[in-house]
């Protein structure tokens, strides 16, 4: 009953979520000289740095390595930034929460949705770089929306979960930054999942929900493949399971953290 009541409240105020996301996108760029161009420049700069470090200095990588990095780095950036922002999405909005009655779950969801809209611009950068490296462009690119949707759902669940925990533990942000840095190296962002021994690969996909998403992106972009249904199945389970945990944890603790604040 509580869930249905909360969902009904959210649906009635869905226009507010839209306005919060738009406001986040506008305010987040107004103080930058290049404004929205940073959504394109940022992934390109990161690609150049990692390509220079790994591809040039350490002589690692392989064919089309800059594109390979970009396919992993751009989606991971949307994940990591959402992760970091959601820790304080509630604790830094105390005045807003205290004076206005609205679905508080919109606060972490605003960060996630705004960052994943930027991810769509990142895909545009990937598309341009793919053309530069003579990667064959086909209608398979439209399948990118499948891992994109799963990623958005999964990250929303994580954001709802840690936004509540962040209310009680204000130093959680430091721990989250460490976790994000660790995930960069534990996930196939800078290296291929083929480096994982094949007998451990399924377990790796199950234990690391980012891995099947990144492999799906790369398969579509770099190898012009259709969706790997095994990866789609794993990603869908991760997304739904994590989202439900985050959502139920949020609504079950909302009254508690409101009193705590």
N, C-alpha and C positions, 0 to 999 in steps of 0.2 A: 504493500500500500504506500509506504514511504517513497519507494522508487517511482511508482506511477505518478505520485503527486509532484515529485521533483522534476520528472521528465515533462509533465504538463506545464509546470512553471517555466522551464527552460524554453519550451516551444513557444509559449506566449511572448517571451522576451527575446526571441531569436534575432530580431532586428537590432537589439542592443549589442549582441555579439558581433554582428556585421560592422556596426559603427566602431566598436572597440578595436577590431582588427584594422579597419581603414585608418583610424586615428594612430594606431601603433606604427603603421607603415609610413604615414606622413610625418609624424613627430620624430620618428627614428632617423630621418634623413635630412631634416630641415637645417641642421647645424653643420652639415658637411658641404664643402665647396663643390664637389662633383655630384652631390645628391644621389639620385637613383642609379647613376653610372657605377657606383661602388658595388651594386649587386652583380655587375658584370666584371668589374676590374678585380674585385677581391678574390674570386676563385682562380682567375688567371695568374695573379701574383703568387698565390700559394702554389699553383701548379709549377711555375717557373722555379720557385725556391726548392721544392722537393725534387724536381727533375734535375736541377743543377747539383744538388747534394748527392742524390742516389745514382742518377744516370751518368753524370759527368765525373764527379769526384770519385765515387766508389765503383764506377763502371758496372753497375747493376741495372736491372730493369729488363729491357728487351725491345721488341718492335713496337712502335707507337707508344712508348712508355709515358710521354706527357698526357696523352689521351687516357691511358690506363689509370694514371694518378687522378685525373680529373673525374673520371667515372666513380671513383671511390670517395674522393675528397669532398666533392660538392654535396652529395647526400649526407655524408657524415657530418659536415659542417652544420647542416640544418638540424640534425639530431643533437649535436653537442651544444650549440647555442641555445636551443630550446631547453635542454637539460639544465644548463647553468641559470637561465633566466627564471625558470619555473620554481627554483628553490626559494626565491624571494617574491614571487608573484602575489602572494597573499600578505606576507609579513610587511611588505613595503607599501601596502594599500590600506593601512589601518583606518585612516580618516574616511576613505571612500566606503569601506565596509561598515563602519560605525553609523554612517548617516544615510545610506541609501539601501533600500531593500531590492536586491537583484540576485540572480543565480551566481553565487561566488565561484562556481566551477568555471564560469566564463573567464576568470582571470588567468589561470594557467592555460586554458584553451586558446586565449587570445595570442599569447606568445608562440604557441605551437603553430597555429594557423598562419600567423604573419611570417614566421620563418620558413614555412613550407610554400608560401606564395613566392618568397624569394628563391626557393629551390627551383621553381618553375623557370625563373630567369637563368638560373644556373644551368638548366637543361639546354637553354638556348645557346649558352656559351659552349657547352659540350657539342652541340649540333654543329656549330661553326668550326670548332677544332677538328671534329670528325671529317668534315669536308676538306679541311687543310691537309689532313693525313690520308686523303683519298680513300676513306672508308665508305663503302657502298651504303647509300641512304635508301631505305625502303619504307614501306608502310608498317614494318615491324616496330618502328619507333613509337607508333601509337600505343603499343603494349606497355610502354613505360608507366602509363597511368595505374597499372595493376600494382607493382611494387611501391609506387608513390602513395597510393591509397593505404596500403598495408602499413607503410612507414608512418604516415600521418596518424592513423588509428593507434598504432603501438606507442608512439611518442606522446600522444595525448594521455594515454593511460599512465605512463611514467610520470608525466608532468603533474597530473592530478595527485598521484601518490606522494611525490616528494615535496609538492607545494604545501601539503598538510604537515608533513614531518618537519619542514623548514620553519614552521611557526613555533614549534617546541624546541628545536635545536638550531639556534641562530648561526652556529659555526658550521652547519652542514655544508655551506657553500664551499668551504675549503676541501672537504672530503669529496664533494661532487667534482671539483676541478681535477683532483687526483684520479678519480674514477674515469673521467672523460679522457685524460691523457693516457691512462692505461688501456682503455678501449681502442684508442687510435692504433696501438701496436698489437693488441690482441685480435683485432678485426682485420680482414683483408682489404685495408685501405691502400697501403703502400706496397703490398705484395699479393701474389696470386694465391687463391685457396688451394691450388695444386701443390703448394709447398707443404700442405698438411698431408701426412700419410693417408692413403685412401681408406685404410681400415678404421681410421679415426674420424673421417670426414663427416659422416652422418651425425656422430656425437657432437662434433664441432658445430654443425649447423643448429642442432637442438639447444646447445648450451649458449650459443652466441646469436641472438636474434638479429643482429645487424648483418651477419655474414651472408645468409641466403638472399637478403635484399640487395646487397652490393653485387653479388654474383648474378642476380637477375638483371640488374642495370647493365652490367658489363656484357652479358650474353646478348642482350638486345642491341646495344650500341656498337660494340666492337666486333662481334661475330655474326651479327645479323640473324640471330636465332629466334625461334619462337620461344614462348615461355616454357621453362622447365617445370612441369607440373609438380614434381617432388618439392622443388623450392617454393612454388606457389602454395602448396599444401602446408609446408612448415611455417611459412610466413603468415598465412592466414590464422593458424593456430596460435602463434606467438601474438599476433595483433589482437585477436579477440580476447584471449586469456589475459593479457596484460591490461587491456583497456577495461575489462570487467573488474579486475582486481583494483585498479586505480579509481574507477568510478564508485564502486561500493565502499571502498575505504574512505573516499572523500565525503560522500553523503552521510556515512555512519559517524564521521568525526566532525562534521561541520558545526554542530551546536557546541561541541566541546571546545574547538579551537576559537570559536567566537567568544566564549566566556573567558578563555585564556588570554585572548588579546585585550 
